[in-house]
C-alpha cells in the first residue's frame, strides 16, 4: 500500500486525521469566521509539524506542549505531535504564570508549540515569558532554563518571533531532512495503549494534576459517540463553543475528525459571531456545553432560524433550560451526558429509547464498554437504586493516572481499576444516571445532606433566574446553611424575598437559601469552564 494508506477503525489519534483525509480530502475539517481548512490541507500542515519535531531531535513518546487559541495552529500542532508518536500537553489559556510554569516543568515538556499571529485575545509570548522569566534572556537553540530543565525549544507556528522563541520559518525548516516516509513509520509504531495526551485539571488548593489519557481513551469513545448517538446525517457539521485545550471541546472535535465531519469554532466565544457561523454553515450537531454558553446564544434574535438544521444537541444543565431549548428546537434530539477529564469526556449519554422527560431530568446511561457503580462514600458499599452516592467508573476511557503523582493516582484509582470520581450520582432501576453535584459540593445542614445542584436547579425554575450557584455559609446552630449567588436574565427583575418565597414550601425547609446575592455576568469567578465555588466561598466570607 502507498504512503499514509493503512489505518484501523479503532486507532491512534493521528490515524483519525489520516483516515478522513483519505476519504474526504477536499471536505472542510475546520471552519472559523473567515477561514476554512480541508482535510488534505490539515494533514499536510500536521506532517510538516511532525517533520520539524523529528528534525529537532525530539524522539518518540516525548511530551510536547501546545499553547494556542482554537484554530489551525492548534490543530496542526496537536496532530503533528501525534504523527511524530509524541504525547501532547494542551495548556490552558486561562492559567496564570505560576500554573503554566509548574505544568511545563511537571510534564517534562521538551518542545513547546505556540503562536503569535493574533494577539488581540492573548499574547502567548508575553504570558510564557512571564511564566519562564529566563526565556527573555535566552537565545533560541537548545534552551537551558532553570524553570524547566527538560524544555529544549519554544517554537512559534505563526507570528513574529522574540527572544527565546524559534521563528515559525526556522521551526518548519528543521524538518527539511526528515521525509514523510519517516513520519509514516513513526506514527505506525504508535500503540493504542501509548500515552496520547496529558491534560491538566485545575487544582483549587494544590497544583494542577496531569491526567494521562491513552490513544484508545481519546479516540474510541468520541468517534463511537459521533458515529452513533451524535450522527444526524452523512456529513455532520458540528459547532463547539469551548476551548480545545479542554476535554469538553476536544472530545467532540476528535469525534468530528474521526467521522469525517466539519467542526465549527472560533478563537473566542461571541454569541453573534457564533450564530452567524452556525447559520452560514448549516450546523447539524450542536454542542453548547453549559448554560454560560447556551443562554447567550438563545438570546440572539435569529437563534431559531440559525439552528433550523440542528438535529442533535448535547447539553448539560438544569431541566428548566433543557425544556426551554427543546421547545425552541423541536426537530432536534436533545441529549444529556456525564463526563470528566479523567474519563476522556463522556462516559454516559442519553439512551435512544429514553423519553424526553428522562432526558430532561437525568444524564444518560453508561456507554458500551464502560461500567459504573454508585457507592456509599463512607463504607464503599454499593447503594440501591435512586440513592445518592459517589459514582465509580471503570473502562477503556479511564485515565491511566496522574503524571508523576503515584499518591494521587492511588487515591483516585483502586486496585480493581475503579476511578473514584468525587461526583455524586443516583442511578434509577433502568440505569439512568442523575448528577447530584460533587462530594465536596455537598452541604451538611443540621445533619441533613443537601446537594447544592438540587437547590440551584430549583432556583433556575424561576423565570427571572439565569444562573444560580449555591454554597454553604458557616452557622453555629446548623453547622452550615445554603446561600445562593444569582444572575438574572437581561431585563428581568426580582428580589431576595421573592426568590426565597419561590423555594419555601416547594423544597425541604433546610434546603431553602438563607440569603440571595445578585451578581452580574462579568463578576462570576470562573475556572476554565465553570464557576469557581472556592472563590465564591471566599467572597462570602469577606462579606460576612
BAFINU-312837 format. One line per 8 residues: number of its first residue (from 1); their letters; for each residue y, z, x of C-alpha. Coordinates in Angstrom, 3 decimals, m for minus. Example, Ala and Ser with C-alpha at 12.3 -4.5 7.8 and 13.67 -1.06 7.14 Angstrom:
2
1> AS> m4.500:7.800:12.300 ~ m1.060:7.140:13.670
***
This chain:
544
1> XXXXXXXX> 0.000:0.000:0.000 ~ 3.614:m0.505:1.052 ~ 6.293:1.941:2.038 ~ 7.001:4.739:m0.487 ~ 4.447:3.373:m2.970 ~ 1.997:6.287:m3.220 ~ 2.547:9.398:m5.297 ~ 0.686:11.788:m7.564
9> XXXXXXXX> 1.634:12.738:m11.108 ~ 1.911:16.430:m10.167 ~ 3.754:16.002:m6.935 ~ 6.185:17.423:m4.392 ~ 9.860:17.157:m5.263 ~ 10.562:14.172:m3.026 ~ 7.881:12.182:m4.828 ~ 9.670:12.685:m8.156
17> XXXXXXXX> 12.536:10.548:m6.886 ~ 10.273:8.006:m5.194 ~ 8.202:7.545:m8.355 ~ 11.207:6.972:m10.619 ~ 12.898:4.709:m8.070 ~ 9.767:2.553:m8.037 ~ 9.546:2.403:m11.830 ~ 13.258:2.198:m12.722
25> XXXXXXXX> 15.182:1.102:m9.600 ~ 18.273:m0.121:m11.484 ~ 18.415:2.707:m14.021 ~ 21.133:5.302:m13.500 ~ 19.757:8.583:m12.173 ~ 23.107:10.360:m12.385 ~ 26.273:9.658:m14.349 ~ 29.543:11.559:m13.989
33> XXXXXXXX> 33.052:10.741:m15.197 ~ 33.939:7.529:m13.364 ~ 30.753:7.490:m11.292 ~ 27.100:6.440:m11.543 ~ 24.248:6.082:m9.062 ~ 20.956:4.282:m9.683 ~ 17.538:5.496:m8.660 ~ 17.307:2.869:m5.917
41> XXXXXXXX> 20.725:3.862:m4.559 ~ 19.917:7.564:m4.693 ~ 16.641:7.047:m2.820 ~ 18.481:5.074:m0.153 ~ 21.018:7.899:0.269 ~ 18.285:10.551:0.367 ~ 16.305:8.637:3.004 ~ 19.482:8.377:5.124
49> XXXXXXXX> 19.919:12.161:4.927 ~ 16.247:12.711:5.769 ~ 16.514:10.441:8.809 ~ 19.584:12.354:10.002 ~ 17.782:15.682:9.563 ~ 14.887:14.478:11.698 ~ 17.254:12.855:14.178 ~ 18.994:16.189:14.755
57> XXXXXXXX> 15.677:17.712:15.746 ~ 15.258:19.759:12.563 ~ 11.499:19.964:12.176 ~ 9.272:20.116:9.088 ~ 9.432:23.282:6.955 ~ 12.829:24.287:8.319 ~ 15.313:25.811:5.863 ~ 18.343:23.653:5.067
65> XXXXXXXX> 21.409:24.986:3.279 ~ 23.232:22.927:0.665 ~ 26.773:23.890:m0.323 ~ 28.201:21.226:m2.662 ~ 29.535:20.604:m6.136 ~ 27.392:18.772:m8.667 ~ 27.468:15.162:m7.552 ~ 25.874:12.504:m5.339
73> XXXXXXXX> 26.232:14.645:m2.193 ~ 24.214:17.447:m3.770 ~ 21.504:15.012:m4.886 ~ 21.274:13.202:m1.548 ~ 21.159:16.485:0.364 ~ 18.608:18.011:m1.984 ~ 16.164:15.110:m1.939 ~ 16.867:14.273:1.710
81> XXXXXXXX> 15.639:17.721:2.696 ~ 12.519:17.282:0.552 ~ 11.698:13.887:2.078 ~ 12.040:15.459:5.532 ~ 9.469:18.080:4.471 ~ 12.030:20.891:4.637 ~ 12.960:23.660:2.194 ~ 16.359:23.585:0.538
89> XXXXXXXX> 18.603:26.632:0.092 ~ 21.272:25.836:m2.556 ~ 24.315:28.044:m2.014 ~ 26.205:29.419:m4.986 ~ 29.799:28.175:m5.060 ~ 30.846:31.464:m6.681 ~ 29.523:33.606:m3.851 ~ 32.076:35.355:m1.700
97> XXXXXXXX> 32.299:35.093:2.073 ~ 30.159:38.147:2.846 ~ 27.429:36.967:0.432 ~ 27.367:33.491:1.987 ~ 27.235:34.907:5.497 ~ 24.336:37.136:4.500 ~ 22.380:34.291:2.878 ~ 22.925:31.824:5.731
105> XXXXXXXX> 21.614:34.405:8.198 ~ 18.884:35.872:5.989 ~ 17.480:32.459:5.028 ~ 17.373:31.394:8.675 ~ 19.191:28.186:7.800 ~ 19.068:25.690:10.673 ~ 21.222:22.957:9.148 ~ 23.923:23.423:6.530
113> XXXXXXXX> 24.996:20.385:4.485 ~ 28.329:20.428:2.700 ~ 31.087:18.081:1.533 ~ 34.857:17.832:1.676 ~ 35.620:14.714:m0.356 ~ 37.104:16.646:m3.283 ~ 38.759:19.987:m2.537 ~ 40.561:20.382:m5.875
121> XXXXXXXX> 37.788:22.658:m7.159 ~ 36.808:24.373:m3.912 ~ 37.341:23.628:m0.225 ~ 33.862:24.269:1.110 ~ 35.061:24.003:4.716 ~ 37.561:26.799:4.209 ~ 35.023:29.044:2.467 ~ 32.426:28.514:5.200
129> XXXXXXXX> 34.957:29.148:7.961 ~ 35.870:32.393:6.234 ~ 32.180:33.346:5.932 ~ 31.420:32.354:9.547 ~ 34.658:33.068:11.469 ~ 33.313:31.864:14.821 ~ 32.796:28.397:13.308 ~ 36.556:27.766:13.556
137> XXXXXXXX> 36.479:28.050:17.338 ~ 33.223:26.151:17.847 ~ 32.691:22.576:18.926 ~ 30.133:20.600:16.960 ~ 26.953:20.156:18.913 ~ 24.287:22.770:18.936 ~ 26.206:25.673:17.418 ~ 25.860:29.215:18.718
145> XXXXXXXX> 27.210:31.546:16.048 ~ 26.702:35.314:16.258 ~ 26.876:35.488:12.437 ~ 23.971:33.036:12.044 ~ 21.869:32.671:15.205 ~ 19.465:30.119:13.671 ~ 22.216:27.768:12.446 ~ 22.410:24.689:14.682
153> XXXXXXXX> 24.673:22.342:12.700 ~ 27.111:22.367:9.789 ~ 27.315:18.748:8.655 ~ 29.617:17.044:6.183 ~ 28.099:14.499:3.813 ~ 31.581:13.242:2.879 ~ 35.201:14.038:3.696 ~ 37.344:14.826:6.696
161> XXXXXXXX> 35.914:16.978:9.444 ~ 37.405:20.051:11.090 ~ 36.460:22.412:13.912 ~ 32.760:23.273:13.973 ~ 31.779:20.652:11.365 ~ 29.838:17.485:12.120 ~ 31.541:14.436:10.619 ~ 29.625:12.525:7.950
169> XXXXXXXX> 29.525:9.381:10.127 ~ 28.082:11.301:13.069 ~ 25.557:13.042:10.857 ~ 24.149:9.806:9.453 ~ 24.295:8.178:12.899 ~ 21.960:10.903:14.184 ~ 19.175:9.268:12.192 ~ 19.630:5.788:13.674
177> XXXXXXXX> 16.488:6.057:15.800 ~ 14.351:7.564:13.025 ~ 12.585:4.907:10.993 ~ 11.985:5.072:7.231 ~ 8.259:4.931:8.103 ~ 8.595:8.219:9.962 ~ 10.216:9.811:6.940 ~ 7.486:8.437:4.694
185> XXXXXXXX> 4.941:10.066:6.980 ~ 6.791:13.385:6.902 ~ 7.069:13.543:3.129 ~ 3.416:12.506:2.664 ~ 2.368:15.677:4.500 ~ 4.149:17.915:2.001 ~ 1.765:20.143:0.066 ~ 2.295:21.376:m3.476
193> XXXXXXXX> 1.923:24.905:m2.123 ~ 4.654:24.406:0.503 ~ 7.987:26.148:0.121 ~ 10.376:23.765:m1.627 ~ 13.415:25.982:m2.144 ~ 14.839:29.429:m1.639 ~ 17.204:30.258:m4.485 ~ 19.180:33.443:m4.073
201> XXXXXXXX> 19.707:35.635:m7.096 ~ 22.892:37.676:m7.202 ~ 22.474:41.353:m6.486 ~ 24.570:43.943:m8.302 ~ 24.041:46.908:m5.977 ~ 22.495:45.190:m2.949 ~ 22.394:41.870:m1.128 ~ 21.142:38.757:m2.956
209> XXXXXXXX> 17.375:38.172:m2.941 ~ 15.917:34.867:m1.764 ~ 13.456:33.700:m4.408 ~ 10.820:31.431:m2.813 ~ 9.615:28.565:m5.027 ~ 6.888:26.079:m4.202 ~ 6.863:22.354:m4.948 ~ 4.385:22.899:m7.769
217> XXXXXXXX> 6.538:25.613:m9.339 ~ 9.658:23.446:m9.261 ~ 8.208:20.086:m10.230 ~ 5.279:20.700:m12.565 ~ 6.964:22.782:m15.241 ~ 10.271:20.883:m15.543 ~ 8.541:17.492:m15.623 ~ 5.860:18.590:m18.096
225> XXXXXXXX> 8.541:20.040:m20.363 ~ 10.765:16.965:m20.056 ~ 7.811:14.726:m20.836 ~ 6.658:16.687:m23.869 ~ 8.923:19.216:m25.571 ~ 12.272:17.710:m24.493 ~ 11.471:14.000:m24.684 ~ 13.053:12.196:m27.615
233> XXXXXXXX> 12.733:8.543:m26.518 ~ 11.519:6.332:m23.659 ~ 14.763:6.801:m21.748 ~ 16.287:10.209:m22.317 ~ 19.917:10.760:m21.374 ~ 20.301:14.480:m20.669 ~ 23.594:16.352:m20.460 ~ 23.749:19.581:m18.465
241> XXXXXXXX> 26.942:21.543:m18.016 ~ 25.883:24.097:m15.429 ~ 25.924:24.040:m11.614 ~ 22.891:22.515:m9.938 ~ 22.650:25.385:m7.464 ~ 21.397:27.471:m10.408 ~ 17.804:27.111:m11.648 ~ 19.069:26.889:m15.240
249> XXXXXXXX> 20.559:23.475:m14.448 ~ 18.386:22.436:m11.525 ~ 15.161:22.624:m13.560 ~ 16.252:20.244:m16.382 ~ 17.777:17.948:m13.766 ~ 14.407:17.759:m11.968 ~ 12.731:17.123:m15.315 ~ 15.109:14.215:m15.895
257> XXXXXXXX> 14.456:12.749:m12.440 ~ 10.696:13.203:m12.804 ~ 10.576:11.276:m16.081 ~ 12.997:8.510:m15.111 ~ 15.823:9.834:m17.260 ~ 19.581:9.737:m16.749 ~ 21.351:13.026:m16.081 ~ 24.958:13.571:m17.155
265> XXXXXXXX> 27.063:16.234:m15.472 ~ 30.419:16.923:m13.811 ~ 31.825:18.723:m10.780 ~ 33.268:21.348:m13.133 ~ 32.995:22.195:m16.803 ~ 35.782:20.901:m19.006 ~ 34.904:20.613:m22.731 ~ 36.982:17.479:m23.395
273> XXXXXXXX> 35.613:15.661:m20.324 ~ 32.092:16.711:m21.237 ~ 32.372:15.463:m24.814 ~ 33.739:12.116:m23.600 ~ 30.811:11.764:m21.166 ~ 28.258:12.719:m23.825 ~ 29.710:10.257:m26.320 ~ 30.108:7.345:m23.925
281> XXXXXXXX> 26.541:7.605:m22.632 ~ 24.842:8.274:m25.986 ~ 23.306:11.567:m24.910 ~ 19.846:12.203:m26.417 ~ 18.901:15.537:m24.826 ~ 21.489:18.298:m24.878 ~ 21.358:21.315:m22.542 ~ 24.408:23.530:m23.255
289> XXXXXXXX> 22.606:26.556:m21.803 ~ 24.621:29.583:m23.031 ~ 27.331:30.387:m25.621 ~ 30.082:30.236:m22.994 ~ 29.357:26.514:m22.615 ~ 28.290:25.603:m26.156 ~ 31.153:27.184:m28.075 ~ 34.000:25.320:m26.306
297> XXXXXXXX> 32.095:22.074:m26.888 ~ 31.682:22.829:m30.581 ~ 35.431:23.437:m30.806 ~ 36.185:19.856:m29.760 ~ 37.316:17.763:m32.752 ~ 34.847:14.939:m32.071 ~ 31.839:17.139:m31.222 ~ 29.689:15.955:m34.146
305> XXXXXXXX> 30.483:12.287:m33.534 ~ 29.836:12.604:m29.793 ~ 26.429:14.216:m30.311 ~ 25.134:11.895:m33.035 ~ 22.342:10.593:m30.771 ~ 21.127:14.042:m29.682 ~ 17.544:14.598:m30.758 ~ 16.579:17.555:m28.551
313> XXXXXXXX> 18.603:20.597:m27.640 ~ 17.669:23.739:m25.742 ~ 19.957:26.711:m26.117 ~ 19.641:30.438:m25.525 ~ 21.884:32.533:m27.739 ~ 22.257:34.682:m30.884 ~ 20.639:33.489:m34.090 ~ 24.035:33.107:m35.805
321> XXXXXXXX> 25.058:30.478:m33.263 ~ 21.656:28.766:m33.412 ~ 22.040:28.393:m37.176 ~ 25.578:27.085:m36.768 ~ 24.586:24.410:m34.264 ~ 21.589:23.354:m36.367 ~ 23.933:22.771:m39.315 ~ 26.136:20.587:m37.097
329> XXXXXXXX> 23.175:18.662:m35.617 ~ 20.688:18.311:m38.497 ~ 18.781:15.475:m36.769 ~ 18.197:17.440:m33.570 ~ 15.258:19.694:m32.755 ~ 16.798:22.981:m31.642 ~ 14.671:24.795:m29.078 ~ 14.939:28.240:m27.542
337> XXXXXXXX> 13.208:29.383:m24.396 ~ 12.582:32.144:m21.886 ~ 13.160:31.688:m18.187 ~ 14.483:33.067:m14.917 ~ 14.859:32.069:m11.285 ~ 11.609:33.830:m10.404 ~ 9.687:31.531:m12.777 ~ 11.426:28.322:m11.631
345> XXXXXXXX> 13.127:28.094:m15.009 ~ 11.448:28.023:m18.415 ~ 8.102:29.803:m18.860 ~ 8.153:29.820:m22.682 ~ 9.562:27.359:m25.209 ~ 9.721:26.927:m28.979 ~ 6.427:25.578:m30.256 ~ 6.312:22.322:m32.191
353> XXXXXXXX> 4.829:23.990:m35.282 ~ 7.354:26.818:m35.465 ~ 9.717:26.946:m38.409 ~ 13.466:26.818:m37.867 ~ 13.646:30.492:m38.827 ~ 11.242:31.313:m35.989 ~ 13.270:29.197:m33.576 ~ 16.497:30.906:m34.578
361> XXXXXXXX> 15.158:34.424:m34.173 ~ 12.619:34.136:m31.340 ~ 12.392:32.450:m27.965 ~ 9.189:30.432:m27.991 ~ 5.643:30.839:m26.749 ~ 4.240:30.815:m23.238 ~ 3.747:27.245:m21.998 ~ 0.293:25.942:m20.949
369> XXXXXXXX> m0.767:27.324:m17.590 ~ 1.343:30.475:m17.906 ~ 0.166:33.914:m19.051 ~ 2.377:36.719:m20.366 ~ 1.826:40.381:m21.158 ~ 4.091:42.920:m22.877 ~ 3.574:46.344:m21.340 ~ 4.935:49.851:m21.607
377> XXXXXXXX> 7.389:50.349:m18.775 ~ 6.114:53.875:m18.222 ~ 2.323:53.609:m18.064 ~ 1.907:49.825:m17.745 ~ m0.440:49.629:m20.744 ~ m0.384:46.547:m22.982 ~ 1.567:47.042:m26.187 ~ 0.546:45.901:m29.675
385> XXXXXXXX> 2.355:43.033:m31.451 ~ 6.041:43.470:m32.273 ~ 6.587:46.423:m29.935 ~ 9.219:46.058:m27.231 ~ 8.175:46.374:m23.593 ~ 8.555:44.725:m20.218 ~ 7.263:41.173:m20.034 ~ 4.934:40.283:m17.163
393> XXXXXXXX> 4.393:36.631:m16.214 ~ 1.613:35.008:m14.195 ~ 1.027:31.333:m13.387 ~ 1.867:28.352:m11.217 ~ 5.607:28.755:m11.840 ~ 5.940:32.280:m10.472 ~ 7.781:32.840:m7.200 ~ 5.692:33.472:m4.122
401> XXXXXXXX> 8.036:36.330:m3.264 ~ 11.425:37.174:m1.815 ~ 12.222:35.693:1.573 ~ 11.810:38.184:4.428 ~ 11.573:41.071:1.980 ~ 7.973:42.270:1.565 ~ 9.066:45.530:m0.083 ~ 10.960:43.843:m2.936
409> XXXXXXXX> 8.128:41.299:m3.238 ~ 5.530:44.059:m3.604 ~ 7.722:45.830:m6.158 ~ 8.029:42.663:m8.265 ~ 4.559:41.074:m7.969 ~ 1.478:43.246:m8.292 ~ m1.919:42.785:m6.687 ~ m3.156:40.706:m9.626
417> XXXXXXXX> m0.281:38.242:m9.368 ~ 1.746:39.515:m12.343 ~ 5.514:39.207:m11.983 ~ 7.241:42.314:m13.332 ~ 10.385:40.681:m14.660 ~ 12.511:43.636:m15.726 ~ 13.086:41.828:m19.040 ~ 12.326:43.417:m22.404
425> XXXXXXXX> 10.438:41.345:m24.973 ~ 8.376:41.731:m28.118 ~ 5.531:39.358:m28.985 ~ 4.517:38.585:m32.544 ~ 0.952:38.281:m33.759 ~ 1.098:34.498:m33.305 ~ 2.502:34.718:m29.762 ~ 6.217:34.126:m30.350
433> XXXXXXXX> 8.404:35.995:m27.863 ~ 11.707:37.682:m28.654 ~ 14.092:38.707:m25.896 ~ 15.441:42.268:m26.156 ~ 17.568:42.456:m23.034 ~ 16.992:43.772:m19.549 ~ 15.212:47.032:m18.821 ~ 18.417:48.163:m17.123
441> XXXXXXXX> 20.388:46.949:m20.183 ~ 18.640:49.383:m22.491 ~ 20.838:52.229:m23.696 ~ 19.499:55.735:m24.335 ~ 21.458:57.117:m27.297 ~ 20.463:60.667:m28.220 ~ 16.888:59.982:m27.156 ~ 16.700:56.648:m29.008
449> XXXXXXXX> 16.298:53.343:m27.163 ~ 18.968:50.782:m28.047 ~ 18.747:47.199:m26.811 ~ 22.280:46.004:m26.074 ~ 21.345:42.470:m27.103 ~ 20.453:43.615:m30.638 ~ 23.920:45.074:m31.207 ~ 25.563:42.042:m29.575
457> XXXXXXXX> 23.681:39.659:m31.855 ~ 24.736:41.616:m34.931 ~ 28.399:41.673:m33.897 ~ 28.240:37.890:m33.414 ~ 27.362:37.521:m37.096 ~ 30.944:38.485:m37.918 ~ 32.828:35.197:m38.453 ~ 35.668:36.224:m36.112
465> XXXXXXXX> 33.457:37.142:m33.147 ~ 32.818:34.551:m30.463 ~ 31.219:36.719:m27.750 ~ 30.114:40.354:m27.747 ~ 28.880:42.374:m24.781 ~ 27.644:45.946:m25.264 ~ 27.448:48.624:m22.570 ~ 26.815:52.348:m22.573
473> XXXXXXXX> 29.585:54.958:m22.272 ~ 28.552:58.401:m20.972 ~ 28.538:61.025:m23.707 ~ 27.945:64.768:m23.304 ~ 26.066:65.166:m26.571 ~ 24.236:61.826:m26.892 ~ 23.747:61.034:m23.170 ~ 25.444:57.688:m23.798
481> XXXXXXXX> 26.815:55.733:m26.739 ~ 27.310:51.979:m27.249 ~ 30.733:50.389:m26.911 ~ 31.477:46.674:m27.181 ~ 33.732:44.191:m25.444 ~ 34.525:41.349:m27.842 ~ 36.168:37.937:m27.606 ~ 37.327:36.383:m30.874
489> XXXXXXXX> 37.228:32.748:m31.901 ~ 40.553:30.949:m31.357 ~ 42.856:31.709:m34.266 ~ 40.592:34.428:m35.676 ~ 41.848:37.935:m36.357 ~ 40.131:41.256:m36.919 ~ 40.390:44.792:m35.589 ~ 38.220:47.579:m34.225
497> XXXXXXXX> 37.770:49.311:m37.568 ~ 36.683:46.098:m39.295 ~ 34.021:45.347:m36.684 ~ 32.671:48.893:m36.741 ~ 32.583:48.711:m40.547 ~ 30.691:45.400:m40.215 ~ 27.928:47.308:m38.418 ~ 27.811:50.536:m40.447
505> XXXXXXXX> 25.005:50.618:m42.961 ~ 23.555:47.382:m41.593 ~ 22.103:48.704:m38.333 ~ 20.996:52.227:m37.445 ~ 23.929:54.606:m37.089 ~ 23.134:55.399:m33.442 ~ 23.401:51.676:m32.644 ~ 26.891:51.264:m34.130
513> XXXXXXXX> 29.521:50.787:m31.379 ~ 31.788:53.804:m30.963 ~ 34.626:51.629:m29.685 ~ 35.585:47.946:m29.557 ~ 37.654:46.484:m26.728 ~ 39.073:42.998:m27.198 ~ 39.095:40.610:m24.264 ~ 40.372:37.092:m23.537
521> XXXXXXXX> 38.210:34.253:m22.209 ~ 39.689:34.289:m18.718 ~ 39.290:38.069:m18.358 ~ 35.494:38.310:m18.572 ~ 33.989:39.396:m15.233 ~ 31.407:36.690:m14.537 ~ 28.435:36.194:m12.255 ~ 27.257:32.606:m11.765
529> XXXXXXXX> 26.113:32.211:m15.364 ~ 26.752:35.308:m17.419 ~ 28.983:38.308:m17.974 ~ 28.673:40.887:m15.194 ~ 27.919:44.114:m17.030 ~ 28.165:46.219:m13.885 ~ 31.806:45.147:m13.690 ~ 32.248:45.882:m17.411
537> XXXXXXXX> 30.906:49.409:m16.968 ~ 33.258:49.916:m14.045 ~ 36.165:48.673:m16.166 ~ 35.123:51.017:m18.961 ~ 35.061:53.985:m16.563 ~ 38.550:53.132:m15.350 ~ 39.791:53.013:m18.955 ~ 38.425:56.471:m19.787
***
